[in-house]
């Protein structure tokens, strides 16, 4: 499901860059978000509530709290830097004392 959501997100970025109407881009973005949400609910229903929560946390951190220095970086580079943040066990969005990936020590290391 995460790969499908990423593919939809990539298609939405291509559509926006290609000049497609905003309604088409919005539909692709909504589709990716719905797929991600359904995957999180499926994890929870299967008894993996922490995994479902982590899926949503990762999506928010990656898409809303990406360090500015990585915004224009290729996706692979962003994912490598994000993996470093995720594995650091720093507080994540929705947890007490969470500051967001962009304010973490892993983000500072990636920008250097």
VMD Tcl script that draws the C-alpha trace (Angstrom):
set ca {
  {0.00 0.00 0.00}
  {2.85 2.39 0.78}
  {4.35 1.77 -2.66}
  {0.99 2.41 -4.32}
  {0.54 5.63 -2.35}
  {4.05 6.72 -3.36}
  {3.26 5.94 -7.00}
  {0.08 8.02 -6.80}
  {2.00 10.85 -5.18}
  {4.62 10.69 -7.94}
  {1.89 10.76 -10.56}
  {0.35 13.82 -8.85}
  {3.73 15.60 -8.94}
  {4.09 14.77 -12.64}
  {0.56 15.99 -13.30}
  {1.22 19.28 -11.53}
  {4.51 19.79 -13.38}
  {2.85 18.86 -16.68}
  {0.21 21.53 -16.35}
  {-2.77 19.26 -15.75}
  {-5.80 20.95 -14.19}
  {-5.69 21.35 -10.39}
  {-8.76 19.12 -10.07}
  {-6.85 16.19 -11.61}
  {-3.88 16.77 -9.29}
  {-6.22 17.04 -6.28}
  {-7.92 13.77 -7.21}
  {-4.58 11.96 -7.37}
  {-3.50 13.42 -4.04}
  {-6.79 12.46 -2.40}
  {-6.44 8.95 -3.81}
  {-2.97 8.58 -2.31}
  {-4.19 9.84 1.06}
  {-7.21 7.53 1.05}
  {-5.02 4.55 0.19}
  {-2.65 5.41 3.02}
  {-5.51 5.80 5.48}
  {-7.03 2.47 4.46}
  {-3.67 0.77 4.90}
  {-3.39 2.23 8.41}
  {-6.90 1.05 9.26}
  {-6.11 -2.42 7.89}
  {-3.03 -2.63 10.11}
  {-5.11 -1.64 13.12}
  {-7.87 -4.13 12.27}
  {-5.25 -6.87 11.97}
  {-4.05 -6.12 15.49}
  {-1.08 -3.99 14.53}
  {-2.27 -0.64 15.85}
  {1.26 0.66 16.50}
  {2.23 -0.12 12.93}
  {-0.86 1.68 11.59}
  {-0.06 4.71 13.72}
  {3.57 4.65 12.57}
  {2.44 4.58 8.94}
  {0.48 7.80 9.42}
  {3.23 9.40 11.50}
  {5.79 8.65 8.80}
  {3.57 10.10 6.09}
  {3.06 13.33 8.05}
  {6.74 13.69 8.99}
  {7.91 12.99 5.43}
  {5.40 15.25 3.69}
  {4.84 18.06 6.20}
  {8.10 18.29 8.16}
  {10.75 17.65 5.50}
  {13.86 19.76 6.19}
  {14.02 22.70 3.74}
  {17.49 21.61 2.56}
  {15.97 18.33 1.28}
  {12.82 19.66 -0.40}
  {14.41 19.73 -3.87}
  {16.46 16.56 -3.33}
  {15.62 13.38 -5.24}
  {13.16 11.12 -3.45}
  {15.79 8.47 -2.75}
  {17.99 11.00 -0.96}
  {15.02 12.29 1.07}
  {14.07 8.74 2.05}
  {17.65 7.96 3.14}
  {17.69 11.06 5.35}
  {14.21 10.26 6.65}
  {15.28 6.72 7.56}
  {18.05 8.20 9.69}
  {15.51 10.40 11.50}
  {13.05 7.52 11.94}
  {15.67 5.16 13.34}
  {16.87 7.81 15.80}
  {13.67 7.19 17.82}
  {13.19 10.96 18.21}
  {9.62 11.87 19.21}
  {7.37 11.76 16.15}
  {4.35 13.84 15.26}
  {1.55 13.13 17.73}
  {3.94 12.17 20.54}
  {4.89 14.38 23.50}
  {7.83 16.71 22.81}
  {7.74 16.02 19.06}
  {9.43 18.82 17.13}
  {9.13 17.43 13.63}
  {11.74 15.95 11.33}
  {12.82 19.40 10.12}
  {13.83 20.35 13.67}
  {15.59 17.12 14.58}
  {19.31 16.48 14.90}
  {19.03 14.01 11.99}
  {17.75 16.87 9.78}
  {20.71 19.03 10.78}
  {23.10 16.21 9.89}
  {21.41 15.69 6.51}
  {21.67 19.40 5.69}
  {25.41 19.48 6.47}
}
mol new
graphics top color blue
foreach p $ca { graphics top sphere $p radius 0.5 }
foreach p [lrange $ca 0 end-1] q [lrange $ca 1 end] { graphics top cylinder $p $q radius 0.2 }
display resetview
